[in-house]
Amino acid sequence: MLRMMHSAERVEGTIRQWRNLVLLALAELLGMTLWFSSSAVGPSIQDDWDLSSASAAGLIMAVQIGFVVGTFTSGIFNLPDRISSRKLFAISVALGAVSNICFTTIADGLSTGIVFRFITGIFLAGVYPPGIKIAASWTQKHRGVAVGLLVGALTIGSASPHLIRSIIDFDWQYVVLVSSGLGFAGGLIVLLLVEEGPFSASGAKFDPRFIIRMVKTPALRLANLGYLGHMWELYAMWTWIPVFLHELLIAKGGTATDASILTFCVIAAGGASCVGAGVVADRWGRTATTSTLMAISGGSAIAAGLLHGAPLPLIIPVLFIWGLTIIADSAQFSAAISELSPPEYVGSALTLQTSMGFLLTLGSIQLVPLITASMGWTGAFLLLAIGPVVGIVAMIGLRQLPESLACANGKR
């Protein structure tokens, strides 16, 4: 009888765990629509406000710059570890939604639009990293899968504007307002339905020197360096692969709609692989999994550049492999940081990691068109492959440290 009671408790605990993780993934996706929506309506805003392509891109970059400023500030002040992650999530997404509404109702051009998109990015810093912290608090044994579930949902969300753009003719103000409503809904889900898990730590004190500890601690330094190598490639690829595919398909007799649909498929393919990589990493180890994925991703970048202009049956499978592997390791870097950091500062460590990664992407995104203009797509994709090389070296170095046994239940 006692054994049956223990078994029932384990089943109930497992159901509670995955219920919270699924609700959290849904809330994270809804909250981050505040970011995704700008990509979906970019062309419509460009026409309505009579903007150049560079100016329209500035609206999108403003969110990313705001996110970098927000995550860095939040990490320095240890906000994710001094404030309830659920409350920080809910407050941040609500303020982000208000800023998004102001973008629709008050902004009337590039200057005011950039201001509100920048503010939205600042508040999104209180949505993504705290969500990862909550996910990590629910499990140690399956942490890679838990965080992978969130990143997989966000991957599909990041890809969705390309699909929406290809099938729907919409009024952009309406879409932005709907995304604000979805953001509010995500905040309510976390505040009312999601709980923090049994592995959540609290009691952190304000310690602005924690960023120095992250740099000085070899294991954290190498884990972050691996993440930076991954991020160097990821967002530059996500930003420019639509342009690459548009040029490729138009040259082969395709249409802009074909390019949008294919872009969605290439990016969204990574959604499932994030969860799959979590299963593998939890069983075989974080450093081994991330190194393997970066090797395949970097190789795909090189192959895609070399195959530019090749028949579609040759290059499209390479792009799908690239899309599958380029994001699959992302959650595992976050899981590793959560395992290697002091428990009371996990939220700060994840937030600072995210800040450094997105700051780096600002450089790689800007470099791609410059390299493409002089060396073509082959040169640009070779540039992106540098990131995985650096990441692999960092992960091999981390694997040699005894601290790496803290990852994936001792499986490195």
KEVOZA-248917 format. One record per residue: x, y, z of N, C-alpha, C in turn; residue in one letter. Coordinates in pm, whole numbers, plus 50000, padded with zeros to 5 digits. Each point is the difference from the previous one (the first is absolute). Layout:
// KEVOZA-248917
XYZXYZXYZa
...
// end
This chain:
// KEVOZA-248917
500834987950000499175012150000500865012650000m
501055000050085500905011550006500695002449866l
500404988949934500655001149870499045005949897r
498744996250007499015005349906499795014950023m
500035004350129499835014150030501175008349947m
501224994550017501185006949948499965001049848h
499544989049937499904999949854498985010349952s
498865001050069498975009749964500535014350018a
500785002150105500585013450023500985003849890e
500794990149955500955002749891499275003549872r
498934992649971499225002849879499385014050009v
499455003350117499395013250019501055011049986e
501204997550055501085009849988500445002049856g
500064989149924500395000849860498965007849919t
498724997250025498935007249930500075014950032i
500225003150127500095014050041501195006949933r
501114992849995501215005649939499765003649854q
499494990649922499855002449857498825009249969w
499005000050087498915009849982500555014250011r
500825002350101500605013250019500925003749884n
500784990349952500945002949892499265003249869l
498934992749971499245002649878499315013650008v
499415003250116499365013050018501045011349990l
501184997550055501065010049995500465002449856l
500134989249922500405001449860498965007949923a
498724997350027498925007549934500065014850039l
500195002750129500065013850047501205007449941a
501134993149992501205006149942499785003549853e
499384990949928499705002549859499075011949984l
498945000550082499055011149993500675013250037l
500834999750104500685012150042500965005349896g
500714991049934501005004349901499385003649866m
498674998649985499375005049877500175015149990t
500265006650113500275014449997501235002949914l
500924990649995501195001349916499714995049859w
499394988149990499794993749870499135008449908f
499025007250058499025007149918500655010549911s
501085006150046500645010549920500574994449871s
500464987650003500514993849878498864997349902s
498854996050053498884996649913499455012349928a
499995011450069499375011849941501005010049943v
501284996650002501045009149952499725005949863g
499714991749898499745005649866498815009649997p
498944997150079498835008750003500335013450064s
500774999850107500425012550064500885008049905i
500864993049930500905006749905499205007649894q
498944994049950499165006749901499205011550062d
499434997750118499145009950064500785012450040d
501224998250051500805011350046501025004649895w
499964994049882500895003749891501474999250044d
500394988150050501354997950051500854992549898l
501285002450005500924991949922500194986550069s
500614990549930500244986850059500905001250123s
501005008849994500905001850113499275005750121a
499095009449976499245005950111499054989850062s
499364992149915499104989650051500774989850083a
501224996849956500834990750077500375006050136a
500095013450005500315006750125498934997650106g
498744998949959498924997050095500204986350064l
500444990449919500224986650051501234999750090i
501075006849957501225000350080499795007250132m
499085009850004499755007350124499534990750111a
499184990049965499544990250099501194992250054v
500874995749912501154992050040500955008150088q
500245012749963500875008450081499385002450138i
498685002550002499325001650128500104987650085g
499894988449937500114987350072501394998550062f
501045003749925501374999350053500155009250121v
499525012449989500085009550111499224994850120v
498814994749975499174994950109500614988050071g
500514990449923500584988150062501265003450078t
500835008849945501235003850070499665007050132f
499065009349995499615007250122499394990550102t
499114991249954499364990450089501024990750063s
500984995549920501024991050053500915006850100g
500415012449970500905007350091499345002150136i
498695003049998499295002450126499404987150058f
500314988449937499554987050051498484999250015n
499265007149916498545000450014499354986249991l
500444991149908499324987049991500164991450124p
500975003250087500224992250121499565007250126d
499645012649989499535007750115498495002149996r
499414997949882498565001649982499434986749953i
498814996750042499344987949953499994999649848s
500484989149943500074998949854498625001249937s
499004994550066498645000749947499505014449997r
500255007550108499565013950005500795008549901k
501314997549991500825007549906499524997749858l
499684987549967499484996549868498715007649973f
499054999050093498675005949978500085015249989a
500775006450087500115014749996500685004449871i
501074993049964500775003849881499174998649873s
499284988949987499234998049878498835009749993v
499445003950115498925009850000500515013749955a
501155004150052500585012949960500434999749853l
500514988549956500364998549859498795001149910g
498884994350045498765000849921499495014449992a
500125007450110499605014150000500865007949901v
501314997450002500905006749906499634996449856s
499634987549978499594995549867498745007249953n
499065002050093498775007249967500325014649965i
500925005950076500415013849971500655001149862c
500724989549962500614999849866498925000849893f
498864993950026498904999949904499205013050002t
499775005450120499075011250015500665013850002t
501285000650039500675012950015501065002349892i
500814989649974501095001649903499435003149862a
500635009549933499545003949867501135000849899d
501154994550037501135000349910501194992850061g
501135000849931501174992350040500515003750139l
500115013050031500635004150126499204995350120s
498715002750002499194995450113499824984849998t
499954994249882499884985449990501194993050061g
501205004949974501214993950055500005000950152i
499545011350053499965001750146499134989450065v
498794998049948499094990350061500474985649977f
500614997249885500514986449979501194997350093r
500825010350024501124998750092499494997150142f
498985007250043499444997850133499404986050011i
499344995649895499464986349999501114989850019t
501125001949932501134991050014500544999850142g
500045011650066500465000650139499134991150089i
498695001049984499104992350086500024985049966f
500294996649874500094985849965501164993150071l
500945007950050501104994350079499494993450128a
498825004150045499404993950118499064988649967g
499994995749874499124989149957500794987349968v
500975001249910500714988049953500914993750106y
500975007150057500884993350099499274994950126p
499065007750059499284994550114499214987449965p
499504999549877499294987949958500924987950000g
501235001849953500964988950002500334996050143i
500125010050089500294996850140498884991650061k
498735003849971498884992150053500044985849946i
500294998549870500084986749940501084991650068a
501175006150024501104992850063499674995950143a
499095007550064499664996950139499154987550015s
499504994849888499084988750010500674986449990w
501234999649957500634986949985501525001249993t
500684990250050501434998749982500314989049900q
499264989150009500244988549914499685003049854k
498945007749975499575002849863500085015049969h
501025006650052500085014549983500205003949854r
500764992349925500205003049859498714999849922g
499134990450030498714999249932499105011650042v
500025003150132499145010750052500325013349934a
501285003749996500385012649938499824999149848v
500264988349943499824998049856498575002149957g
499054996750087498585002049968499715014849982l
500575008450087499795014549988500655005549874l
501254996249977500725005349884499364995049871v
499494987650000499314994849882498755008049968g
499235003750104498815008149978500375013649944a
501095005850051500435013149952500534999249857l
500584988749965500494998349862498855000249901t
498954992950033498835000049912499375013949995i
500015006850116499495013650003500835009449914g
501314998150001500885008449918499774997649851s
499644987749966499784996649859498625004349951a
499045001350090498605002049961499755012549916s
500705011350023499715011649914500204997449851p
500954991349966500244997149858498814992549940h
499374991350080498824992949952498815009549992l
499835008050105498885009550002500065009549881i
501225004949974500195009549891499624994049865r
500144986849988499764993549870498544996949975s
499164999950105498634995249981498925010250040i
500395010750071498985009250051500285014349957i
498965006849955500085014249970499355007350117d
500815006950083499495005350127500305014850017f
499265005950092500265013650045501014999050115d
501165006449988501074997750097499645004750141w
499215010650012499615004750133499204989350075q
499144993249925499194989450061500894988650049y
500984996349921500884988950038500795003650127v
500515012250007500775004150118499115000450124v
498775004749985499095000150115499664985850045l
499804991049905499744986050037501194994150074v
501215003149953501194994750068500095005450142s
499565012450023499995005650135499034992250089s
498834996949944499044991950076500544986250033g
500704994049904500604986950026501085001050107l
500755011249999501015002050103499385000650138g
498915007650015499295000750128499564986050043f
499494992149905499544986550031501154991450051a
501185001349937501164992450046500385003650142g
499955012950034500325004250135499024994450101g
498714999849966498994994650092500194985050022l
500384992949892500234985550014501104997450101i
501115007549989501114997950093499625004150141v
499305011250013499665005150133498974991250071l
499054994649925498894992850062500114984849994l
500674994849897499974985549978501354993050014l
501095007449984501334993950004500615001750139v
500624989350049500695000350129501514998949978e
500765004950094501444997649997500274986250057e
500974993049943500254986250037500794998250128g
500194987450039500684997050127501495003350001p
500605002549884501435002949994500275015049986f
498975007950030500175014549995500685004850126s
501025008249985500725005650115499655014650015a
500055005050122499695014050025501005005550102s
499835012650034500865005950102501255006649947g
500095002349869501185006549945500075014450046a
501225004850026500225013950036500535007649879k
499805013050003500505008449891501524998849992f
500494995549886501434997849982500395003849857d
500305012949977500355004349863501304993849950p
500774994050091501264993849961499814985949946r
498744995449997499774986349953500474998149856f
499885010449919500464998949861501504997349994i
500755005650096501444997350006500244985550038i
499204994850090500124985850038499724990949882r
499045004049916499694991949882501194999349905m
500725011149988501155000549910501194992550059v
500175000950132501164994050065499854985050022k
498764995150012499794985750024500184992349870t
501004991249989500304993549871498804992849938p
499254992550080498894992349944498935009349941a
499655010550074498995009449950500535007649878l
501285003550004500595007449887499954991749872r
500324987350010500014991449881498584997149952l
499074998050093498614997649961499445012249927a
500335011850050499555012249934500685002149866n
501264996549990500715001349873499394990749896l
499624987950042499314991049908498695005849953g
499275006350092498735006549965500215011549903y
501065007750020500295011249911500334995049859l
500744989149990500284994249869498724995949930g
499094994150075498694996049947499205012149954h
499985010750081499215011849968500575007849882m
501324999749982500625006749885499374995249869w
499714987249995499444994149879498485001249994e
499334997750114498554998050000499215011749945l
500095011550062499105010949962500385006349867y
501264999349965500385004849866499384991049894a
500004987050026499384990849904498505002349995m
499335001150114498565002250002499625013249933w
500875010150012499705013149941500165000149848t
501034993249951500355001249858499594988249914w
499594988850060499594988749918498765003349917i
499075008850046498885003749912500485007049872p
501015008750015500545006949883500694990149906v
500784991150060500714989849922499004991649921f
498944995450066499014991449934499205007849896l
499735012750028499285008149901500815001149871h
501285003350015500865000949881500094986549929e
500144989450078500184986749942498764995649922l
498835001650062498774995049937499595008749882l
500195013250011499675008649886500874996349880i
501284997250026500924996149892499604986749937a
499314991550080499584986949949498565000149949k
499395011849992498645000949949498934999350105g
500375000750129499024999650107499435013850029g
499245001250110499355012550037500425004150141t
499685012550037500285004850134499224992050104a
498784995849965499204991850091500684986650025t
500534993949894500744987450015501165001950097d
500705011249988501155002650086499585001650145a
498885006750026499515001950137499614986750062s
499314991749923499584986950053501224991450029i
500964999949910501204991950021500815005350118l
500065013250016500705005750115499364995550130t
498675000450005499294995150119500374985650030f
499984991649899500294985750020501434997850048c
500965007249943501404998350038500235004050146v
499425011450040500205004850138499184991850099i
498744997549967499114992850092500434985650023a
500744994349906500484986350017500804998450129a
500625011050044500794999350123499174998850125g
498695002649992499154999050118500034986150062g
499794990049918500004986250049501404995550041a
501015004749926501364995550030500495005350134s
499445011250048500385005050132499644990050109c
498804994249988499574990050098500814987149984v
500204995949874500774987949975501425001150051g
500625011649980501365002150050500034999550152a
498925004850063499934999250146499984985650049g
499264991549931499964985750037501404993949989v
500685002949889501344994649978500995005550102v
499945013150024500965006250092499804995250143a
498764998150042499754995050135500524985850017d
500064992749891500454986050007501494998649974r
500565007949906501384998049958500935011450039w
499465011250040500865010750047499845012849919g
500185011550067499825013149936501145003149904r
501254998250044501125003949914500064991549874t
499734987050014500034991249883498905003649901a
498815002850051498875003349913500205013349929t
500385010350076500185013149939501145000049898t
501084993050030501134999549907499604993349869s
499254989050010499564992949881499075008749915t
499055006650067499055008449927500705011949934l
500965006050069500715011349940500864995549881m
500544987950008500774994949887499114998349876a
498794994750022499074998149887499505013549950i
499675009050092499505013149962501065008049923s
501225000450053501075007149931500294994049863g
499994986749992500204993349871498905003349901g
498765001350052498875003649913500155014249947s
500505009150086500225013849956500995000449884a
501094992650016501024999549894499424993949872i
499274989050017499414993349883498995008949930a
499175007250078499005008849940500665010949918a
501115005350051500715010349924500614994649872g
500594988350008500634994049883498984995749895l
498784996650046498974995249909499105011149947l
500325012650033499195011049951499934999749847h
498794999549949499824999149856499854985849949g
500184990150090499864986049960498514996649984a
499674988949938498594996049987499334999050137p
498735003550006499265000150126500034986650074l
499904988549931500044987250073501304997750075p
501055007249962501274998750071500095009250120l
499575012349984500235009850105498905000250107i
498764997149964498915000850098500194990050115i
500384987349975500254991150113501095005250094p
501025006549945501065005850083499425011050089v
499125008249945499395010850077499134994450112l
499304989249973499184993950105500874994350112f
501104993749964500934995050103500555011650081i
500315010949932500495012050069498955005250096w
498765001149954498925004850086499764991050120g
500124987049980499814990550110501085001150107l
501235001949958501124999250094500435013550056t
499705010949930500525013050042499375004850132i
498804995550031499325004350123499944988750103i
500224987749958499784988550090500875000550125a
501205005849989500905000250115499755011750093d
499175009749961499825012250076499574997350144s
498984991950016499504997250134501034993050087a
500894992549938500984992550078501075009150061q
500305011249934500905009750060499345006550123f
498705002949989499285005650113499904989950113s
499724987449966499934989650102501344998550071a
501095000649924501334998750060500285011550095a
499655012249961500215011550089499194998450128i
498784994949989499174998150120500604989550092s
500744990549945500624989450080501355004150059e
500705008949931501345004050042499995012250092l
498925007650001499935012350078499624997150145s
500355009150093499484999050136498485000249996p
499324990850069498544999049989499265013150023p
500505008350092499295012350032500185010849893e
500904997749903500235009949895499774994349860y
499214989549989499724994049870499325009949907v
499025007450051499295009649916500915010949946g
500895005050085500945010449956500964994549895s
500484987850022500944993949905499364998049864a
498754995149998499304997949874499735013349929l
499665010250078499705013049941501255006449940t
501114999350072501255005649947500494992249879l
499834986850002500374991849884499215004549876q
498695001850019499155004349890500405013849949t
500325009050093500405013549962501264999849913s
501004992450042501254999349923499754993949862m
499164989849994499744993349872499315009249902g
498965007350045499285008849909500825012349962f
500875004450090500895010949965500924995949885l
500514987950006500894995049895499274998949867l
498734996250004499264998449874499855013149924t
500025011250071499915012949932501165001749902l
501164994750038501165000849912499924990549882g
499674987450027499984990249891498905003149898s
498865004950049498905003549909500445011249905i
500725009950052500445011349918501124996149903q
500814990150039501134996149916499584992249876l
498934992250010499614991349889499805007749869v
499215010849997499845007049870501295006249950p
500885004250090501275005749957500874989549932l
500064988250061500794989149941499364995049871i
498664999449999499304995449881500295009249881t
500065013150026500245009549892501374998249936a
500974995350078501364998749946500384985749964s
499454990250074500414986049980498844990749968m
498795005449993498844991649971499564992250123g
498944992049982499464992150111501004989750052w
500864995249914501004990350045500875006250110t
500485012149978500835006550101499235003050127g
498735004149985499185003350117499754987750086a
499674988849937499724987950077501274994150061f
501125001849932501284995850060500275008350126l
499655012749996500155008650117499194994650117l
498774995749973499144994950107500544987050058l
500674992149918500534987150047501105001850104a
500565011950012501035002550102499414998050140i
498755003950018499354998850130499984985750052g
499504990349923500024986250048501394994750030p
501015004249923501374995650027500435004550140v
499765012850030500345005350132499204992750108v
498724997649972499154993150098500464985950029g
500414992849898500474986350020501264999850085i
500935009149972501245000850080499655002650146v
499045009150025499615003250137499374987950069a
499174992549929499344988450061501004988850029m
500974998349912501044990050027500795004150126i
500275013150013500705004850119499174997950125g
498695002849993499134997950115499964985350040l
499994991349902499934985650027501194995350083r
501145006849988501204995850074499955004150146q
499125009150036499945004850138499144990950086l
500414997850126499184991750089498635006150028p
499905013449989498725006750025498934995849899e
500454995349883499034996249898499154988150043s
500424992850104499214988850050498695004750061l
499895013050025498725005350051498945000349891a
500434998749874499065000649887499394986349973c
498724999949969499304987949955500254988150092a
499915002750131500144989150098501324992449985n
501085007449975501334994049994500404994749865g
499185002549897500314994649866500745010149912k
500435011050054500745010449931499275004549873r
// end
